[in-house]
Amino acid sequence: MEKKTMGSFLAALRRANGMTQKELAERLNVSDKSVSRWERDDGAPDLALIPVIAEVFGVTCDELLRGERAAAGEEQGAQSTPKGEQQKKHLLAASLSRFRSRCCIALALAAAGFLVAMAFNSALERALLGFFLGAVFFVAAAAVETVQLNAALLAIHDEEGEDVDAFRRAVVRGAERTYGAAWVLFACTLPLLLAFHPVTINGFTVSRTGVGISLDFWQAALVLLTALVTGVLAVRLVERRLVKKRFLPPEEKTEAQRKNDRLLRTTALTLCAALALSAFAARALVGFGDTRLLAEGVEFTDFDSFKRYMRKPVKPTYDSGGGFATETAVAESPLYYENDTPIYRSQTEGATIEDDNGNVLCNFIWRNRSVVFWRTGPKADGYLPVTVYTQEAMSLARQKAKHIDMVFYGVYAVEVVAAAAYYLRKREK
């Protein structure tokens, strides 16, 4: 006995009406290959096409799903048979699978936008152009996902039932994840727009050529956290509006699920607070960006020793970022030689320290540009002691700040792992 399926029933109806696969495909606005797959039971039509096909052949949707005509005398309003329900579940699962596979297209477009922006920023040194080209890909990703979401939801617009409600929720959840991933990638791309403009603010450095933007760890984390919070709030708002308009059924949660949600929110808020406190402590230890607070200077308790130190001739040096190097190309010519040592103008420029009444307490000659700055003592004690900070001391201070940051990177990782472990241990199965 031949097994009754929707495909074989569809083929029989088509032949009974004297239609070819191509003619049926033209009426349904699909390809004849799609009709062929349906009749071979290699696939199934979208739920939106079921009423159309049923109308074409003069049968009910339930009969089409069951793969056979209803028995004589069967009531028109009878419930679907188990076979029809099984076929319906199959169609819903197939539609959900197609939707999820098409979500990958939107994710691929978002990833391409990020890569394009990074390529133009790093390789071609065109940060602004890279950002806008990447934005085109992000807009395309959002458009593709929106079209797929609307198509999936409209296909079951008039359908009801627990399976249909579960399908709607699964589709919305899949769209949320896709939009969320695209939004996070776009948030990582946003700083590239700033890289076109030369700005330097407390370690936030950008370059005009677009070679890159230098962000501290806490700044990058703040950008991503802001993107995540914004995305979550937007998702919650959209879900509430969909439920309010009765387009999306409210999700009924068990007591265990509600406890897990509360646990997740509590853990996330605690983690954010811990990360914020750790970041504040890290910034405080490095002087909130002022590395001079970490530098060890040379202290002088009297002006005579201070003047002797400042007059001591040394080779001009400059800070190369990774250390010190002797300046080989000096723009100026030596003014004179002292014991066969060239003396430049920078070594002869004088400075004074005056009290509040304008009386000169000390005058001295700059050592040269190896001295970054000096700090005087309390005014009540006659401006003594005087502390001198050299480029070497500042370089060591910057290295110390980097070491502190590295330690706190480990602290951040431990806090995240501890929060995740706590949540996984406390949540109810």
C-alpha positions in Angstrom: 0.0 0.0 0.0 1.4 3.3 -1.1 2.2 5.6 1.8 0.1 8.7 1.9 2.2 11.9 2.1 1.6 15.5 1.2 4.0 15.2 -1.7 2.2 12.3 -3.3 -1.2 13.9 -2.6 0.0 17.2 -4.2 1.2 15.4 -7.3 -2.1 13.5 -7.6 -4.1 16.8 -7.3 -1.9 18.4 -9.9 -2.3 15.6 -12.4 -6.1 15.4 -11.7 -6.3 19.1 -12.6 -4.3 18.6 -15.8 -1.5 20.9 -14.7 2.3 20.6 -15.2 4.8 21.4 -12.5 5.8 24.5 -14.4 2.2 25.8 -14.6 1.7 25.2 -10.8 5.0 26.9 -10.1 3.9 30.0 -12.1 0.7 30.2 -10.1 2.6 30.0 -6.8 5.5 32.3 -7.9 8.0 29.6 -7.2 10.4 27.6 -9.4 9.3 24.3 -11.0 12.3 22.7 -9.1 10.6 23.6 -5.8 7.4 21.9 -6.9 9.4 18.8 -7.9 11.0 18.7 -4.5 7.7 19.0 -2.8 6.2 16.1 -4.7 9.3 13.9 -4.0 8.9 14.8 -0.2 12.4 16.3 -0.3 11.0 19.5 1.1 7.8 21.2 2.0 6.2 24.5 1.0 6.2 27.5 3.3 3.2 27.7 5.6 2.2 30.9 3.8 1.7 28.8 0.6 -0.4 26.1 2.2 -3.7 28.1 1.9 -2.9 29.2 -1.6 -2.2 25.6 -2.8 -5.4 24.4 -1.0 -7.4 27.0 -2.8 -5.9 26.1 -6.2 -7.0 22.5 -5.9 -10.2 23.0 -4.0 -9.1 21.1 -0.8 -8.7 22.2 2.8 -5.4 22.9 4.5 -5.9 20.0 6.8 -6.5 17.6 3.9 -3.3 18.9 2.2 -1.3 18.5 5.3 -2.7 15.0 5.9 -2.0 13.9 2.4 -5.5 12.6 1.7 -9.1 13.8 1.4 -11.4 13.8 4.4 -13.8 10.9 4.7 -17.4 11.4 3.7 -19.5 12.9 6.4 -16.5 14.3 8.3 -17.3 17.5 10.1 -15.8 20.6 8.6 -14.6 22.0 11.9 -13.0 18.8 13.1 -9.7 19.0 14.7 -6.6 18.2 12.8 -5.6 14.5 12.8 -2.3 13.5 14.5 -0.9 13.0 11.0 -1.8 16.5 10.1 -0.3 17.9 13.3 2.9 15.9 12.7 3.1 17.4 9.2 2.6 20.9 10.6 5.4 20.4 13.1 7.6 19.3 10.3 6.8 22.4 8.3 7.5 24.6 11.3 10.8 22.9 11.9 11.8 23.3 8.3 10.8 27.0 8.3 12.8 27.6 11.5 15.8 25.8 10.0 15.7 28.0 6.8 15.3 31.1 8.9 18.4 30.3 11.0 20.5 29.5 8.0 19.5 32.8 6.4 20.5 34.6 9.7 24.0 33.5 8.8 23.9 35.7 5.8 23.2 38.8 8.0 26.0 37.7 10.4 28.4 37.3 7.4 27.6 40.8 6.2 28.2 42.3 9.7 31.5 40.5 9.9 32.5 41.7 6.5 31.7 45.3 7.5 33.9 45.0 10.5 36.8 43.5 8.5 36.4 46.1 5.8 36.6 48.9 8.3 39.6 47.4 10.0 41.3 46.8 6.6 40.9 50.4 5.5 42.0 51.7 9.0 45.1 49.5 9.5 46.3 48.6 6.0 45.2 51.5 3.8 45.2 54.2 6.5 41.7 55.5 5.6 39.8 55.3 8.8 36.8 57.5 7.8 36.3 55.7 4.4 36.6 52.4 6.1 34.0 53.3 8.7 31.4 54.4 6.2 32.1 51.4 3.9 31.7 49.1 7.0 28.5 51.0 7.9 27.1 50.0 4.5 27.6 46.3 5.3 26.0 46.7 8.7 22.9 48.4 7.2 22.7 45.6 4.6 22.9 43.0 7.4 20.1 44.7 9.4 18.0 44.9 6.2 18.5 41.2 5.3 17.7 40.1 8.9 14.5 42.3 9.0 13.3 40.9 5.7 13.8 37.3 6.9 12.2 38.1 10.2 9.1 39.6 8.6 8.8 36.7 6.1 9.0 34.1 8.9 6.4 35.8 11.1 4.0 36.6 8.2 4.1 33.0 7.1 2.3 32.0 10.3 0.4 35.2 10.9 -3.1 33.5 10.9 -1.9 30.3 12.6 -2.5 29.5 16.2 -1.3 26.8 18.6 1.4 26.0 21.0 3.8 24.9 18.2 3.2 28.2 16.4 3.8 30.2 19.5 7.1 28.3 20.1 8.0 29.0 16.5 7.4 32.7 16.9 9.5 32.9 20.1 12.3 30.9 18.4 12.3 33.2 15.4 12.4 36.4 17.6 15.2 34.9 19.7 17.2 34.1 16.6 16.7 37.6 15.3 17.7 39.1 18.6 21.0 37.2 18.6 21.7 38.2 15.0 21.0 41.9 15.6 23.0 41.8 18.9 26.1 40.3 17.2 25.9 42.9 14.5 25.5 45.7 17.0 28.5 44.6 19.0 30.6 44.5 15.9 29.4 47.9 14.9 30.2 49.2 18.4 33.8 48.0 17.9 33.9 49.9 14.6 32.7 53.2 15.9 36.0 54.4 17.3 37.5 54.2 13.8 35.5 57.3 12.9 37.4 59.2 15.6 40.7 57.9 14.2 40.4 60.4 11.4 40.8 63.3 13.8 43.9 64.0 15.8 42.9 63.9 19.5 44.9 63.1 22.6 43.0 63.0 25.9 44.3 61.2 28.9 45.6 58.2 27.1 42.9 58.2 24.4 45.0 58.7 21.4 43.9 58.8 17.8 45.9 59.5 14.6 44.9 61.4 11.5 46.3 58.8 9.1 44.2 56.1 10.7 46.9 53.7 11.6 44.9 53.0 14.6 43.3 54.2 17.8 44.9 53.4 21.1 42.4 52.5 23.8 43.1 51.5 27.4 41.5 48.3 28.5 38.9 49.9 30.6 38.0 52.3 27.7 37.5 49.4 25.3 35.5 47.5 27.9 33.3 50.6 28.5 32.6 50.8 24.8 31.5 47.1 24.6 29.6 47.3 27.8 27.7 50.3 26.6 26.9 48.5 23.3 25.7 45.4 25.2 23.5 47.4 27.6 22.0 49.4 24.8 21.3 46.3 22.8 19.6 44.5 25.7 17.4 47.5 26.5 16.4 47.8 22.8 15.5 44.1 22.7 13.4 44.3 25.8 11.5 47.3 24.5 10.8 45.6 21.1 9.7 42.4 22.8 7.3 44.3 25.1 5.7 46.1 22.1 5.3 42.9 20.2 3.6 41.3 23.2 1.5 44.3 23.8 0.3 44.2 20.1 -0.4 40.5 20.5 2.0 39.7 17.7 4.2 37.7 20.0 2.8 35.6 22.8 4.1 36.3 26.3 6.6 33.8 27.4 5.4 31.7 30.3 8.3 31.0 32.6 8.6 28.4 35.4 9.6 29.4 38.9 13.1 27.9 38.3 13.5 30.1 35.1 12.4 33.2 37.0 15.0 32.4 39.7 17.7 31.9 37.1 16.8 35.3 35.5 17.1 37.0 38.9 20.3 35.3 39.6 21.7 36.3 36.2 20.8 40.0 36.8 22.2 40.0 40.3 25.5 38.3 39.1 25.8 40.7 36.1 25.3 43.8 38.3 27.7 42.5 40.9 30.3 41.8 38.2 29.9 45.3 36.7 30.3 46.9 40.1 33.4 44.8 40.8 35.0 45.6 37.5 34.2 49.3 38.0 35.9 49.3 41.5 38.9 47.4 40.1 39.2 49.8 37.2 39.0 52.8 39.6 41.6 51.3 41.9 43.9 50.7 38.9 43.5 54.3 37.7 44.1 55.5 41.2 47.4 53.5 41.5 48.7 55.0 38.3 47.7 58.5 39.3 44.6 58.7 37.0 46.8 59.0 34.0 49.4 61.3 35.6 52.5 59.1 35.6 54.5 61.8 37.3 52.9 60.6 40.6 54.8 57.3 40.2 58.1 58.9 39.2 61.0 59.0 41.7 62.8 62.3 41.6 66.2 63.5 42.9 65.5 65.6 46.0 67.7 68.5 47.1 67.4 70.1 50.5 69.5 73.2 49.6 69.7 75.4 46.6 73.5 75.1 46.2 73.4 71.3 45.6 70.4 71.9 43.3 72.2 74.5 41.2 75.3 72.2 41.0 73.2 69.4 39.7 71.4 71.5 37.1 74.7 72.9 35.8 76.2 69.5 35.4 76.8 68.9 31.7 75.2 65.8 30.2 74.6 64.5 26.7 71.2 65.6 25.4 68.8 62.7 25.3 65.3 62.2 24.1 62.6 59.8 25.1 62.0 57.3 22.3 59.0 55.7 24.0 60.6 52.4 24.7 63.6 54.0 26.4 66.3 56.6 26.1 68.5 57.3 23.2 71.3 59.9 22.7 70.3 62.7 20.4 72.6 62.4 17.5 71.3 65.2 15.4 71.3 68.5 17.3 69.8 71.4 15.4 71.8 74.0 17.2 75.5 74.5 17.2 77.6 74.6 20.4 77.9 78.0 22.0 81.3 77.0 23.5 83.3 74.2 24.8 84.0 73.4 28.4 86.8 70.9 29.0 86.3 69.7 25.5 82.6 69.2 26.2 80.2 71.1 23.8 77.8 73.4 25.6 74.5 74.2 23.8 72.0 76.9 24.3 69.6 74.6 26.0 72.3 74.0 28.7 72.7 77.7 29.3 69.1 78.9 29.5 68.5 80.0 33.1 65.5 79.9 35.3 64.7 81.3 38.7 62.6 80.4 41.8 61.0 83.4 43.4 59.0 83.8 46.6 55.5 85.4 46.8 57.1 88.9 47.1 59.1 88.4 43.9 62.5 87.9 45.7 64.8 85.6 43.9 65.5 82.6 46.1 67.5 80.7 43.5 68.7 81.0 39.9 70.2 78.1 38.0 71.0 76.9 34.5 68.9 74.2 32.9 70.7 70.9 32.8 69.2 70.2 29.3 66.2 68.5 28.0 67.0 65.3 30.0 65.3 67.2 32.9 61.5 67.1 32.4 60.4 69.3 35.3 61.1 70.1 39.0 58.8 70.5 42.0 59.4 72.9 44.9 58.5 72.2 48.5 56.1 73.9 50.8 56.1 77.7 50.6 56.2 78.0 54.4 59.6 76.2 54.3 61.2 78.5 51.8 60.3 76.3 48.7 62.6 73.5 49.9 63.2 70.7 49.2 63.4 70.9 45.4 62.7 67.6 43.5 64.0 67.1 40.0 62.4 64.6 37.6 64.4 63.4 34.6 63.3 61.6 31.5 64.7 58.3 32.9 62.6 58.6 36.0 59.5 59.3 33.9 60.2 56.3 31.6 60.5 54.0 34.7 57.2 55.5 36.0 55.5 54.6 32.7 56.9 51.1 32.9 55.6 50.8 36.4 52.1 51.9 35.3 52.1 49.3 32.6 53.0 46.6 35.1 50.1 47.7 37.3 47.8 47.6 34.4 49.0 44.0 33.5 48.3 42.9 37.1 44.8 44.3 37.0 44.1 42.6 33.6 44.5 39.4 35.6 42.2 40.7 38.3 39.5 41.5 35.7 39.8 38.0 34.2 39.5 36.4 37.7 36.4 38.5 38.5 34.7 37.4 35.2 35.6 33.7 35.7 34.4 33.9 39.4 31.1 35.5 38.4 30.5 32.9 35.7 31.4 30.0 38.0 29.1 31.4 40.7 26.2 31.7 38.3 26.7 28.2 36.9 26.9 26.7 40.4 23.8 28.5 41.8 21.4 28.3 38.8 18.7 25.7 38.9 18.6 23.0 36.2 
